[in-house]
């Protein structure tokens, strides 16, 4: 049986899985080579060093979980429906469970920091635009965007660390579905309520 030719994407995905389970320290060339059934030589064919792999992996995460998602939502013209679709997608599934909390936990790592900051800025700006489109003035829209993003990160952290205690944050199940619908309704309602004149 011929060995499959590994791509940079294969290495990046494996690095993201390792990061989700053990943080940046778990991204080891030797361990990933073993997991992928290949040699270190395959790694060096694609990457200069471990930091280059970390950067490439985080850029894959950025593309898949921010850039592509924002692009996919572009056809939805109603801001409330777009907000609903955003949170349903962002919280309703995760290819690599625990990845976002692991990335945030290493916010000061030199390979993580610039990409995480760029992703955070892009996501907050996108949410601010959504809340502005719901009728909020710029400053309240920004505050609501920050609150919504904090809720998102907290939801993912609870899913990673305490899903047995807080089944509402699980990926599947009737309790989780109802809780996710409640969160989305509240995040949308907050924006709409604040936009209404007193």
Secondary structure, DSSP 4 states (H G I P E B T S, - for coil): -PPPPP-HHHHHHHHHHHHHHH-GGG--HHHHHHHHT--HHHHHHH-SSHHHHHHHHHHHHHIIIIIHHHHHHTT--SHHHHHHHHHHHHHH--SSTTHHHHHHHTTTSHHHHHHHHHHHHHHHHHHHHHHHHTT--HHHHHHHHHHHHHHHHHHHHHHHHHTTT-GGGSSSSHHHHHHHHHHHHHHHHHHHHHHS--
